[in-house]
């Protein structure tokens, strides 16, 4: 498939943004329910900053995706197809998540100016936080299912596509959360926990992608046979004449070719950026707390870049069955 920059940017930024919203919502929920709600200090301000960052990333990502549409002004019509379309469900979930995040951000922002942070003592904030966590996760899942539901593309119709999207959202969101918090003077103990969580999520993501890449490299040629390309799966169909001599929309959008040696290099670069560099950077932040801010910021930026490379590969290595016809 043609790796369109707008779609890659959308899935990278919005995934990290929803991951950040989910982590922030979870932190707020645990603080208000499992722990002691804040009565003083800068914690609510940090929550507001994190929510605003997540909201900005998701909005920029969603807006970038409209550049890939033929007629962006008609995008609103897709909302009516939520019963059958994962794209429509993603739009509905994204709007709901945006509204819930906006509501939580407003409550947190207003609550910062109330005496004793009284707004955080009631059920409103934890309920909104839980809603943000659920809707952010649902939006990422819908985005993944847009691709995982496409039967003509064997590389996408794979059991690891959904958990892969989820893990990248969790990893990107966590590193953005840690990077922001590291500038507030986290203790060495907190930085150690952060480095451990980074290593755990990064390793899980790298192992999942390794398994996914191994599987798609083994997809048999029969999965994209000519019969499947013309709607006759399992039939012995032979092309006796070339369909045409010039490229068309299908060959441009669905006929991208990436050499295996280039794919291997890009896979190694992706793992280095989204797993190895963040693990090393957060470990250095733990060992030398004075440089925690720059190190954790480097980890977050590296993970975003690695996610971008991985997402480019996700599109570039996917082969539509129709290309067997051409």
C-alpha positions in Angstrom: 0.0 0.0 0.0 1.1 3.5 -0.7 2.5 5.0 2.6 0.6 8.3 2.7 2.3 10.8 4.9 -0.9 12.2 6.2 -2.3 8.9 7.4 1.1 7.9 9.0 1.2 11.2 10.8 -2.4 10.8 11.9 -1.9 7.3 13.4 1.4 8.2 15.1 0.3 11.5 16.7 -3.3 10.5 17.6 -2.1 7.1 19.0 0.4 8.8 21.3 -2.2 11.5 22.1 -4.8 9.0 23.1 -2.2 7.0 25.0 -1.3 10.2 27.0 -5.0 10.9 27.7 -5.5 7.3 28.9 -2.4 7.5 31.2 -3.4 10.9 32.5 -7.0 9.8 33.2 -5.7 6.8 35.0 -3.4 8.9 37.2 -6.2 11.3 38.0 -8.6 8.4 38.8 -6.1 6.6 41.1 -5.3 9.9 42.8 -8.9 10.7 43.5 -10.1 7.2 44.3 -7.2 5.0 45.3 -5.2 7.7 47.0 -5.7 11.1 48.6 -7.2 13.8 46.3 -4.9 16.9 46.1 -5.7 19.8 48.4 -2.6 21.9 47.5 0.4 21.9 45.2 0.9 21.9 41.5 -0.5 18.4 40.7 -3.8 19.7 39.2 -1.8 22.1 37.0 0.3 19.2 35.7 -2.9 17.3 35.0 -4.2 20.2 33.0 -1.0 20.4 31.0 -1.0 16.7 30.2 -4.7 16.8 29.2 -4.1 19.8 26.9 -1.1 18.0 25.3 -3.0 14.9 24.7 -5.9 16.8 23.2 -3.6 18.8 21.0 -1.9 15.7 19.7 -5.2 13.9 18.9 -6.6 17.0 17.2 -3.5 17.6 15.0 -3.5 13.9 14.1 -7.2 13.8 13.2 -6.8 17.0 11.1 -3.8 15.6 9.3 -5.9 12.6 8.2 -8.3 14.7 6.3 -5.6 15.6 3.8 -5.8 12.1 2.5 -9.5 12.4 1.7 -10.7 13.2 -1.7 -13.4 15.6 -0.4 -12.6 16.5 3.3 -15.7 18.6 3.6 -17.8 15.4 3.4 -16.0 13.6 6.2 -18.9 14.3 8.6 -21.1 12.0 6.6 -19.1 9.0 7.7 -20.5 9.3 11.2 -23.9 7.9 10.1 -22.3 4.5 9.2 -21.2 3.5 12.7 -23.2 0.3 12.6 -21.0 -1.3 9.9 -17.9 0.9 9.5 -14.9 0.9 11.8 -13.9 4.3 10.3 -17.3 5.7 11.4 -16.9 4.2 14.8 -13.5 5.7 15.1 -15.0 9.1 14.3 -17.8 8.7 16.9 -15.3 7.5 19.6 -12.9 10.3 18.8 -15.5 13.0 19.2 -16.8 11.4 22.4 -13.2 11.2 23.8 -12.6 14.9 22.8 -15.7 16.0 24.6 -14.9 14.0 27.7 -11.4 15.3 27.8 -12.6 18.8 27.3 -15.0 18.4 30.2 -12.3 17.0 32.5 -9.9 19.7 31.5 -12.5 22.4 32.3 -13.3 20.8 35.7 -9.6 20.5 36.5 -8.9 24.1 35.4 -11.7 25.5 37.4 -10.9 23.4 40.4 -7.4 24.7 40.6 -8.8 28.1 41.7 -11.2 26.8 44.3 -10.1 26.9 48.0 -8.6 23.5 49.1 -9.2 22.1 45.6 -12.7 21.1 46.7 -13.7 20.1 43.1 -11.4 17.1 43.4 -13.2 15.7 46.5 -16.4 14.8 44.8 -17.3 12.0 42.3 -17.2 14.3 39.2 -13.5 14.3 38.5 -12.9 10.5 38.9 -16.0 9.7 36.7 -14.8 11.9 33.9 -11.3 10.5 34.2 -12.6 7.0 33.9 -14.6 8.0 30.9 -11.5 9.5 29.2 -9.6 6.3 29.8 -12.3 4.1 28.3 -13.0 6.4 25.3 -9.3 6.9 24.5 -8.8 3.2 24.5 -11.9 2.6 22.4 -10.7 5.2 19.8 -7.3 3.5 19.4 -9.0 0.1 19.1 -11.3 1.4 16.3 -8.4 2.9 14.5 -6.6 -0.5 14.5 -9.8 -2.3 13.4 -10.1 -0.1 10.3 -7.0 -2.0 9.0 -7.5 -5.3 10.7 -10.9 -5.7 9.2 -9.7 -5.6 5.6 -9.7 -9.2 4.2 -8.0 -8.4 0.9 -4.8 -7.3 2.7 -3.3 -10.3 4.5 -0.7 -8.3 6.3 -3.4 -6.2 8.0 -5.8 -9.0 8.6 -3.6 -10.2 11.4 -4.3 -11.0 15.0 -1.4 -8.7 16.2 -2.5 -5.5 14.5 -4.9 -4.6 17.2 -2.6 -5.2 20.2 0.2 -3.6 18.2 -1.7 -0.3 17.9 -2.6 -0.5 21.5 1.0 -1.1 22.7 2.3 1.8 20.6 -0.3 4.1 22.1 0.6 2.9 25.6 4.3 3.3 25.0 4.0 6.8 23.4 1.6 8.1 26.0 3.7 6.7 28.9 6.9 8.4 27.6 5.1 11.7 27.1 3.7 11.5 30.6 7.2 10.7 32.0 8.9 13.4 30.0 6.5 16.0 31.2 6.7 14.8 34.8 10.5 14.7 34.7 10.7 18.5 34.5 8.9 18.8 37.8 11.7 17.3 39.9 10.8 13.6 40.2 12.7 11.6 42.8 15.3 9.0 41.9 12.9 6.3 43.0 10.1 7.6 40.7 12.6 7.8 37.8 13.6 4.2 38.5 10.0 3.0 38.3 9.6 5.0 35.1 12.7 3.4 33.6 11.4 0.0 34.6 8.0 0.6 33.0 9.6 1.9 29.9 11.8 -1.2 29.6 8.8 -3.4 30.1 6.5 -1.7 27.6 9.3 -1.2 25.0 10.3 -4.8 25.2 6.8 -6.0 24.8 6.2 -3.8 21.8 9.5 -4.9 20.2 8.7 -8.6 20.7 5.2 -8.2 19.3 6.5 -6.4 16.2 9.1 -9.1 15.7 6.4 -11.7 15.8 4.3 -9.7 13.4 7.1 -9.1 10.9 8.0 -12.8 11.0 4.4 -13.8 10.2 3.9 -11.4 7.3 7.2 -12.5 5.8 5.7 -16.0 5.7 2.4 -15.1 4.1 2.1 -17.6 1.2 1.6 -16.4 -2.3 -1.8 -18.1 -2.4 -3.0 -15.4 0.0 -2.8 -13.0 -2.9 -3.6 -15.3 -5.8 -5.2 -14.0 -9.0 -8.5 -15.6 -8.2 -8.7 -13.6 -5.0 -7.8 -10.4 -6.9 -10.8 -10.7 -9.2 -13.3 -12.0 -6.5 -13.0 -15.7 -7.2 -11.0 -17.0 -4.2 -9.7 -20.6 -4.5 -10.2 -20.6 -8.3 -7.5 -21.2 -10.8 -7.6 -17.9 -12.7 -5.1 -17.0 -15.4 -4.4 -13.6 -16.8 -4.0 -13.9 -20.6 -3.6 -10.2 -21.3 -2.2 -7.3 -19.4 -5.0 -5.1 -18.1 -3.3 -1.9 -19.4 0.0 -0.3 -20.1 -0.1 2.8 -17.9 -0.3 3.1 -14.1 -3.7 3.8 -12.6 -5.1 4.6 -9.1 -4.9 1.0 -8.0 -1.3 0.5 -9.0 -0.3 3.8 -7.4 -2.2 3.3 -4.1 -1.9 -0.5 -3.7 1.2 -1.4 -5.6 4.0 0.0 -3.4 7.1 -2.2 -3.5 9.7 -2.3 -0.8 12.8 -4.4 -1.1 13.4 -6.9 1.7 16.8 -5.6 2.5 15.5 -2.1 3.0 12.6 -3.5 5.1 15.1 -5.2 7.4 17.1 -2.1 7.9 14.0 0.0 8.6 12.7 -2.5 11.1 16.0 -2.4 13.0 15.9 1.4 13.0 12.3 1.4 14.3 13.1 -0.9 17.2 16.2 1.1 18.0 14.2 4.3 18.1 11.0 3.1 19.9 12.5 0.6 22.3 16.3 0.7 22.8 16.9 4.5 22.9 13.9 5.2 25.4 15.2 2.4 27.7 18.7 3.7 27.7 17.6 7.4 28.1 15.2 6.7 31.0 17.9 4.5 32.7 20.4 7.4 32.4 17.7 9.7 33.9 17.4 7.3 36.8 21.2 7.2 37.3 21.7 10.9 36.9 18.5 12.7 38.1 20.0 16.1 37.2 19.5 15.3 33.5 16.2 13.6 33.9 14.3 16.2 31.9 16.4 16.2 28.7 16.8 12.4 28.9 13.1 11.6 29.2 12.2 14.2 26.6 14.7 12.5 24.2 13.1 9.1 25.0 9.6 10.4 24.1 10.8 12.0 20.9 12.7 8.9 19.9 9.7 6.7 20.5 7.5 9.0 18.4 10.0 8.9 15.5 10.3 5.1 15.9 6.5 4.8 15.8 6.5 6.9 12.6 9.0 4.5 10.9 7.1 1.5 12.1 3.8 2.9 10.8 5.5 3.7 7.4 6.5 0.0 7.2 3.0 -1.1 8.2 1.7 0.6 5.1 4.6 0.0 2.7 4.8 -3.8 3.3 1.0 -4.4 3.0 0.1 -5.9 -0.3 -3.5 -5.7 -1.6 -4.8 -8.9 -3.3 -5.8 -6.9 -6.4 -2.1 -6.5 -7.3 -2.0 -10.1 -8.3 -4.1 -9.2 -11.2 -1.7 -6.5 -12.3 
